[in-house]
């Protein structure tokens, strides 16, 4: 999606809903971005949105992903153009998605693993 907006969020919810196993329910933890909190969203019945407290990036694993990207591939660089920024961001993202174990370790929250084996 070219934009982070209500339309993109709606499509994201549709896709998540589509892959949730029959008889299961997804809980999504979200920050309070406008496209996460708008009444215009039609949240599927098999999804519950749980909003994180305001100004608490430490609770949002995605914030840690951005820190990892900046710290490993995007910091201390000078870009010549907007296209160079986009290319570098895409390269960093593609490097990260080739490392699912890193994503898991960054997003892991011990408190979310209670009762898990």
C-alpha positions in Angstrom: 0.0 0.0 0.0 1.4 3.4 -0.8 -0.1 5.1 2.3 -0.7 4.3 5.9 -4.3 5.4 6.1 -7.8 4.1 6.9 -8.1 2.3 3.5 -4.8 0.5 4.0 -5.8 -0.5 7.6 -9.1 -1.8 6.3 -7.3 -4.0 3.8 -4.9 -5.2 6.5 -7.8 -6.2 8.7 -9.5 -8.1 5.9 -6.3 -10.0 5.2 -5.8 -10.9 8.9 -9.4 -11.9 9.2 -9.1 -14.1 6.1 -6.2 -16.1 7.6 -7.4 -16.5 11.2 -8.2 -20.2 11.7 -11.9 -21.1 11.9 -13.1 -20.9 15.4 -10.2 -18.7 16.5 -10.0 -15.0 17.3 -7.1 -12.5 16.7 -6.2 -9.8 19.1 -4.2 -6.9 17.5 -2.2 -4.6 19.7 -2.0 -1.2 18.0 -0.7 2.2 18.8 -3.1 5.1 18.5 -2.4 6.2 15.0 -5.4 7.9 13.4 -6.0 5.0 11.0 -6.1 2.5 13.9 -8.7 4.5 15.9 -11.1 5.8 13.3 -14.7 4.9 13.6 -14.7 4.4 9.8 -13.0 1.0 10.2 -15.2 -2.1 9.9 -13.4 -4.5 12.3 -14.2 -8.2 11.4 -15.9 -10.2 14.0 -12.9 -12.5 14.4 -10.6 -9.6 15.4 -10.4 -7.5 18.5 -8.3 -4.3 18.4 -6.5 -3.5 21.6 -5.0 0.0 21.8 -1.7 0.5 23.6 -1.5 3.4 26.0 -0.5 6.8 24.5 3.2 7.6 24.5 4.4 4.1 25.2 6.6 3.0 22.3 8.3 0.5 24.5 5.2 -1.6 24.4 5.0 -1.6 20.6 7.4 -4.2 19.0 7.2 -2.4 15.7 9.0 0.5 17.3 11.8 -1.9 18.1 11.8 -3.1 14.4 12.4 0.5 13.2 15.2 0.9 15.8 16.8 -2.2 14.5 16.5 -1.1 10.8 18.0 2.3 11.7 20.8 0.8 13.8 21.8 -1.8 11.3 21.3 -0.4 7.8 19.9 3.1 7.8 21.8 5.3 10.3 24.8 7.5 9.7 24.2 7.9 6.0 23.7 10.8 3.6 21.2 10.3 0.9 21.3 12.2 -2.4 17.6 12.0 -3.2 14.2 10.8 -2.0 14.6 7.8 -4.3 17.8 6.8 -2.5 16.0 6.9 0.8 13.2 4.7 -0.5 15.8 2.3 -2.1 17.7 2.1 1.2 14.6 1.5 3.2 13.4 -1.2 0.9 16.8 -2.9 1.0 16.8 -2.7 4.8 13.3 -4.2 4.9 14.2 -7.0 2.5 17.3 -7.8 4.6 15.2 -8.0 7.7 12.5 -10.2 6.3 15.2 -12.7 5.3 15.9 -13.1 9.0 12.7 -14.3 10.6 14.5 -15.3 13.7 15.7 -11.7 14.2 12.1 -10.5 13.8 10.9 -13.0 16.4 13.6 -12.0 18.9 12.9 -8.3 18.4 9.1 -8.7 18.8 9.2 -11.3 21.6 7.7 -10.2 24.9 8.2 -12.5 27.8 4.9 -11.5 29.3 3.1 -12.6 26.2 4.6 -16.1 26.5 3.0 -17.0 29.8 1.6 -20.5 29.5 3.3 -21.1 26.1 5.6 -24.1 25.6 
